[in-house]
Amino acid sequence: MAKLDVSRRELERAWRHLRQHSEGELTEPAAGRVAAAKVLLGLYAVECGLKLLLLDRRQVHHTSQLDSDDDFYTHDLNALLQQLGQPPRFRHSVAAQPKGVRVAPVRLHELYRYGGLLCSTEESSLCASVLELFGFVEDNAA
């Protein structure tokens, strides 16, 4: 499948839009489907924000300037953080729905995209990491 190339400006717009539509609900643990969708938006916002920082670090203004197999294209938030010299923020979690399923950090967005949920304590930790990374991106974006 071909990659969708975007400009730095489009990526920044996506980061801000997704953050805006998820941030308020992330301060409370998600308990319902609407709030779970906000967690998913928060995860996508973090991905856009980290990729924005990577473009800035590489002094690249459009993803078409990257090789198609570049590590930039991962959805693994911990791998993106590593590329930025940051420690991982996401860990293996246990889902409440589907019950007892162990979820790798790289699969968290899939869990929420397909209607799953983490147990409340793990979800609170996930939301705290997302909110922390909102601040990290904001503090480091050009």
N, C-alpha and C positions, 0 to 999 in steps of 0.2 A: 504494500500500500504506500502510495506517495505521501510525503509529509506536506503539511500545510505550512507554507512560509508566511511569516508575519514580520512587520516592522517593530522596532523598539517602541514606537509610539502606540501601536495597536496592543502590544503586550502590556504597556503601562496602563492603558485604558482598561483592559481586561482585569488587571490586578486591582485597580481602584474600584471598578464596578462590582467585582465579586466580593471584595472586602466589605464594601459598603452594605451589600445585601446579606452579609452573614455575621458581621461583627457583633451586633447587639444581642443576638440570640446565643452567641457562644459564651457569654458570661454566665449563662445558666446551663446546667446539663440538659442535653436534648432528651425529651421524654416522649415525643410524638413524631409522627411522620413529617410534619412541617418543619419542626426543629431539626430532625435528622437531615432534611434537605439543606438546611443552613450549615450543618457540619460539612456536608459534601461541597457546598460552595466555598466554605473556608479552606478546605484542602486544595481545591482548584485555585483559589486566590493565592495561597502560599506557593503553589507550583509556578504560577505566573510571576509572582514577585521574585522568587529565587532565580528564575530564568531571566528576568529583567536585570538583576544584579550580575548575572553571568555575561550577558551581552555587554553591559557597561564595562565589566572587568576586561573583557576581550576587545573592547573598543570596536564592536560590530554593531551596525545599525539595522541589519535585516538578517533573518535566519537563512535566507538564500545564500549568504556568504559563508555558511558552515557546511562541512562535509555531511553527507546524508547519514553517515554512521557515527557522527559526533555524540559524545556522552551527554551533550545538552538535551538530546531528545528523550531522555528517560523520564518516566513518571515517578521514579523512586526519589522521594523527598530527601531521604538520608544521603543518597548519592549526590544529589544537587548540593546539599549542605557541605558534603565532603569536598566537592569541587571549589567551594567558596572558603575552604579552610576551617569549617565549623564542625563541631561534634554532632553526632546524630541526636535527634530529638524524639524520634518515634521508635517504639519497641513492639515486639510481638504482643498481641492482645488476645483476650478470649471474648468471643462474641456471645451476647445474650440471645441474639436471634441471627442466624440459626444457632441454637443452644450448644455451647461448649466448643464450637469450632475455633481453632487457633488461627489467628489472622496475622500474616507477616506484615511488617510496616509498608512494604511496597503495594500491598493489596487493600489498604484501608479505604481508599477511594472506591474500590470495587465493592467492598462490603456495603458502603452507604449507597452507592449507585444502584445496587440490586435489592435494596430494601432491608438490609441487615442492620443490626445495632450492636454496640458494645455494652457491657454491663456498666452501670452508672459511674462507678469509681474510675474505670478505665476511660470512659467517655469524658469525664471531668478532666482527667490528665491529658487526653488528646486535645480537648478544647483549650486548655492552658498552653499547650505547646503551639497550637495554631495562633493564639493571641500573642504569645511571645514572639513568634516569627513575623507577625504583622508589624510589630515594633522594630524588629531587626531589619526588615526590608525598608520600612519608612526611614530609619536612621541611616541606611547605607545607599539608598537610591540617589542617583545624581540629580 
